[in-house]
Amino acid sequence: MRIIFAGTPMFAAAALRALVDAGHEIVLVLTQPDRPAGRGMKTAISPVKLLAQQYKLTLLQPQSLKQSDLHAQLTIARADVMVVAAYGLILPLAVLNIPRFGCFNIHASLLPRWRGAAPIQWAILMGDQETGITIMQMDQGLDTGAILMQQIISIAHDETAQTLHDKLAILGAQCIVESLTLITHGNLVAVPQDEQTAQYASKFKKIDGEIDWRLSAKEINCAIRAFNPRPGKYSLMHGIPLKIWQARAVAGSGGDPGEIIAIGREGIAIACGNGRLVLEIVQRPGGKKLNITEFIAGHSMQLGDCFKKKND
């Protein structure tokens, strides 16, 4: 099958590799322009671009998809389908209508739950027990197109956004290859989404990383896992932000929200709105991640010390 592929991060690169390995003809690859990233603001090349260069595929990096000359290039490619995975640009109607079978999106949730930019994080944040991959026939809405295929996976109790991302990248690659096989034989049925049950997964900002200790220990732990690796959850102790990378929620009462109520080999226990959060892996600014035993050995914390929010 002749495919135009549009994607940018590692999640998309996994799908591109699977399509090449399955023997499909990738006639054109679209990815985001190179941009400065990281602390050093060095120019970053997307994983999809690196893979396209490795396979010697024709590559375009447009700022947008609105130009008529770009539409002409896409039309000349004579693609059967356009596969889109975490591309980052909106596809106008003119582009959606170019391929013979239209445009298929690989989305990392069980649509219509968690439409939008951060479905993996929201699934963990809200304590979902399962998620999965949806292959969707794209339309002009935000993840509103008809469902072509879905595959479900469970969310482990210690799942982070990173570990779940990696599992879904593999599953998404498998699903798009299977979907293209099915459509070739006319065995793929489009099912409209239920608009009444749709939920949106908006992108998180760095400011969202601050912990509200009035929440339950379970809710805070879900947030820690959802924000790992980005943007990370943190709280202020003696005015210094401490990032919390791993913890566990346990039963218990006593103490004000954010107060240290126990210190030991198994961790530092913090009072929450309901239950206690036991810190296991933490990180101070400029330092490396430490398990709690290492952290306690090198840092002074006492019972009764209290984590605070910036405005407290």
FENHUHU-V750737 format. One record per residue. RES is the residue in one small letter. SS is DSSP state (H for helix, E for strand, - for the rest). OMEGA is omega in whole degrees, 0 to 359 (none if undefined). Layout:
res:RES ss:SS omega:OMEGA
res:RES ss:SS omega:OMEGA
//
This chain:
res:m ss:- omega:179
res:r ss:E omega:189
res:i ss:E omega:162
res:i ss:E omega:181
res:f ss:E omega:178
res:a ss:E omega:180
res:g ss:E omega:184
res:t ss:- omega:188
res:p ss:- omega:182
res:m ss:H omega:177
res:f ss:H omega:180
res:a ss:H omega:181
res:a ss:H omega:178
res:a ss:H omega:179
res:a ss:H omega:179
res:l ss:H omega:179
res:r ss:H omega:181
res:a ss:H omega:179
res:l ss:H omega:177
res:v ss:H omega:181
res:d ss:H omega:180
res:a ss:- omega:176
res:g ss:- omega:178
res:h ss:- omega:180
res:e ss:E omega:179
res:i ss:E omega:186
res:v ss:E omega:182
res:l ss:E omega:176
res:v ss:E omega:174
res:l ss:E omega:176
res:t ss:- omega:182
res:q ss:- omega:175
res:p ss:- omega:176
res:d ss:- omega:181
res:r ss:E omega:175
res:p ss:E omega:180
res:a ss:E omega:177
res:g ss:- omega:183
res:r ss:- omega:181
res:g ss:- omega:181
res:m ss:- omega:176
res:k ss:E omega:180
res:t ss:E omega:182
res:a ss:E omega:176
res:i ss:- omega:184
res:s ss:- omega:175
res:p ss:H omega:179
res:v ss:H omega:178
res:k ss:H omega:180
res:l ss:H omega:180
res:l ss:H omega:178
res:a ss:H omega:178
res:q ss:H omega:179
res:q ss:H omega:181
res:y ss:- omega:181
res:k ss:- omega:179
res:l ss:- omega:176
res:t ss:- omega:190
res:l ss:E omega:173
res:l ss:E omega:179
res:q ss:- omega:183
res:p ss:- omega:175
res:q ss:- omega:176
res:s ss:- omega:181
res:l ss:- omega:184
res:k ss:- omega:187
res:q ss:- omega:181
res:s ss:H omega:179
res:d ss:H omega:175
res:l ss:H omega:178
res:h ss:H omega:179
res:a ss:H omega:178
res:q ss:H omega:180
res:l ss:H omega:179
res:t ss:H omega:180
res:i ss:H omega:181
res:a ss:- omega:178
res:r ss:- omega:182
res:a ss:- omega:172
res:d ss:- omega:183
res:v ss:E omega:171
res:m ss:E omega:179
res:v ss:E omega:184
res:v ss:E omega:179
res:a ss:E omega:177
res:a ss:- omega:183
res:y ss:- omega:178
res:g ss:- omega:175
res:l ss:- omega:179
res:i ss:- omega:178
res:l ss:- omega:177
res:p ss:- omega:183
res:l ss:H omega:180
res:a ss:H omega:179
res:v ss:H omega:181
res:l ss:H omega:185
res:n ss:- omega:185
res:i ss:- omega:183
res:p ss:- omega:182
res:r ss:- omega:180
res:f ss:- omega:182
res:g ss:- omega:185
res:c ss:E omega:179
res:f ss:E omega:178
res:n ss:E omega:174
res:i ss:E omega:185
res:h ss:E omega:187
res:a ss:- omega:171
res:s ss:- omega:176
res:l ss:- omega:181
res:l ss:- omega:12
res:p ss:- omega:176
res:r ss:- omega:176
res:w ss:- omega:164
res:r ss:E omega:174
res:g ss:- omega:195
res:a ss:- omega:187
res:a ss:- omega:184
res:p ss:H omega:181
res:i ss:H omega:181
res:q ss:H omega:182
res:w ss:H omega:179
res:a ss:H omega:179
res:i ss:H omega:182
res:l ss:H omega:184
res:m ss:- omega:175
res:g ss:- omega:178
res:d ss:- omega:179
res:q ss:- omega:180
res:e ss:E omega:175
res:t ss:E omega:179
res:g ss:E omega:180
res:i ss:E omega:171
res:t ss:E omega:168
res:i ss:E omega:190
res:m ss:E omega:171
res:q ss:E omega:188
res:m ss:- omega:170
res:d ss:- omega:185
res:q ss:- omega:180
res:g ss:- omega:178
res:l ss:- omega:179
res:d ss:- omega:183
res:t ss:- omega:186
res:g ss:- omega:182
res:a ss:- omega:181
res:i ss:E omega:178
res:l ss:E omega:181
res:m ss:E omega:172
res:q ss:E omega:174
res:q ss:E omega:186
res:i ss:E omega:168
res:i ss:E omega:179
res:s ss:E omega:175
res:i ss:- omega:182
res:a ss:- omega:183
res:h ss:- omega:180
res:d ss:- omega:182
res:e ss:- omega:172
res:t ss:- omega:178
res:a ss:H omega:181
res:q ss:H omega:182
res:t ss:H omega:179
res:l ss:H omega:175
res:h ss:H omega:184
res:d ss:H omega:178
res:k ss:H omega:182
res:l ss:H omega:176
res:a ss:H omega:178
res:i ss:H omega:181
res:l ss:H omega:179
res:g ss:H omega:178
res:a ss:H omega:179
res:q ss:H omega:184
res:c ss:H omega:182
res:i ss:H omega:177
res:v ss:H omega:179
res:e ss:H omega:180
res:s ss:H omega:181
res:l ss:H omega:175
res:t ss:H omega:181
res:l ss:H omega:182
res:i ss:H omega:177
res:t ss:H omega:181
res:h ss:- omega:178
res:g ss:- omega:185
res:n ss:- omega:180
res:l ss:- omega:183
res:v ss:- omega:179
res:a ss:- omega:181
res:v ss:E omega:180
res:p ss:- omega:177
res:q ss:- omega:176
res:d ss:- omega:183
res:e ss:H omega:183
res:q ss:H omega:183
res:t ss:H omega:182
res:a ss:- omega:175
res:q ss:- omega:186
res:y ss:E omega:181
res:a ss:- omega:181
res:s ss:- omega:181
res:k ss:- omega:178
res:f ss:- omega:176
res:k ss:- omega:181
res:k ss:H omega:182
res:i ss:H omega:179
res:d ss:H omega:183
res:g ss:H omega:182
res:e ss:E omega:184
res:i ss:- omega:172
res:d ss:- omega:186
res:w ss:- omega:176
res:r ss:- omega:176
res:l ss:- omega:178
res:s ss:E omega:178
res:a ss:H omega:180
res:k ss:H omega:180
res:e ss:H omega:180
res:i ss:H omega:179
res:n ss:H omega:176
res:c ss:H omega:180
res:a ss:H omega:178
res:i ss:H omega:180
res:r ss:H omega:179
res:a ss:H omega:183
res:f ss:- omega:178
res:n ss:- omega:20
res:p ss:- omega:184
res:r ss:- omega:357
res:p ss:- omega:181
res:g ss:- omega:176
res:k ss:E omega:184
res:y ss:E omega:174
res:s ss:E omega:183
res:l ss:E omega:172
res:m ss:E omega:185
res:h ss:- omega:176
res:g ss:- omega:182
res:i ss:E omega:181
res:p ss:E omega:176
res:l ss:E omega:178
res:k ss:E omega:180
res:i ss:E omega:185
res:w ss:E omega:180
res:q ss:E omega:180
res:a ss:E omega:173
res:r ss:E omega:180
res:a ss:E omega:179
res:v ss:E omega:177
res:a ss:- omega:178
res:g ss:- omega:180
res:s ss:- omega:180
res:g ss:- omega:180
res:g ss:- omega:176
res:d ss:- omega:178
res:p ss:- omega:181
res:g ss:- omega:183
res:e ss:E omega:175
res:i ss:E omega:183
res:i ss:E omega:176
res:a ss:E omega:177
res:i ss:E omega:180
res:g ss:E omega:182
res:r ss:- omega:183
res:e ss:- omega:177
res:g ss:E omega:175
res:i ss:E omega:183
res:a ss:E omega:182
res:i ss:E omega:176
res:a ss:E omega:179
res:c ss:- omega:178
res:g ss:- omega:175
res:n ss:E omega:182
res:g ss:- omega:182
res:r ss:E omega:174
res:l ss:E omega:179
res:v ss:E omega:182
res:l ss:E omega:183
res:e ss:E omega:176
res:i ss:E omega:184
res:v ss:E omega:182
res:q ss:E omega:174
res:r ss:E omega:180
res:p ss:- omega:178
res:g ss:- omega:181
res:g ss:- omega:178
res:k ss:- omega:177
res:k ss:- omega:182
res:l ss:E omega:170
res:n ss:E omega:193
res:i ss:H omega:178
res:t ss:H omega:177
res:e ss:H omega:182
res:f ss:H omega:181
res:i ss:H omega:182
res:a ss:H omega:185
res:g ss:H omega:183
res:h ss:- omega:183
res:s ss:- omega:173
res:m ss:- omega:183
res:q ss:- omega:174
res:l ss:- omega:180
res:g ss:- omega:173
res:d ss:- omega:187
res:c ss:E omega:171
res:f ss:- omega:182
res:k ss:E omega:172
res:k ss:- omega:185
res:k ss:- omega:185
res:n ss:- omega:179
res:d ss:- omega:none
//
